[in-house]
Amino acid sequence: MATARQREAAKQNIKKAQAKWRSMTSRQRALAQPGGRARKKPGSTGEGDYYHIEVRPKDEFVTFRTQDVGAPGHIQRVAGKRSSGSWVTVKWLIGKEDAHIQDDKIAPDTKNAKKVLEQLGSEPVRVQGDRFRAKPRPNVPERAIPTSAQRRAGQQNIKKA
């Protein structure tokens, strides 16, 4: 049997816990649960159908759209819409039949996968499971701009006008 003092302490502890709980956001409440976060991030378990190559952080965008590149279900581009309204690539999804992991690096098995990996600005670095991180595009030095292709296109546009 609990003493009067123990009952009073228990009531105070309950009030403190309820006050703390009310001050938390729903996300903080979910993380405070003993099980923690219920949903795993896509690609973090290694059980999915794709390798995820993140190019830009997800929090820069307000909405997302997935586009098949080439044959359906092989390589996909996840595009994100910024608050300014511009669309840009957030990450690439490469099907596991198009690439494999070798020495913690992603190695292409098809021409299309090789083309996507060559267009990235850096070699993808493994984060966790099937998730990789890379830079968006190669850094072109200022002295190489405009490129010969850009100059040619500009000349053609002048001729058309």
Secondary structure, 3 states (H helix, E strand, C coil): CCCHHHHHHHHHHHHHHHHHHHHCCHHHHHHHCCCCCCCCCCCCCCCCCEEEEECCCHHHCCEEEEEEECCCCCEEEEEEECCCCCEEEEEEEEECCCEEEECCEEEECCHHHHHHHHHCCCCCEEEECCEEECCCCCCCCHHHCCCHHHHHHHHHHHHHC
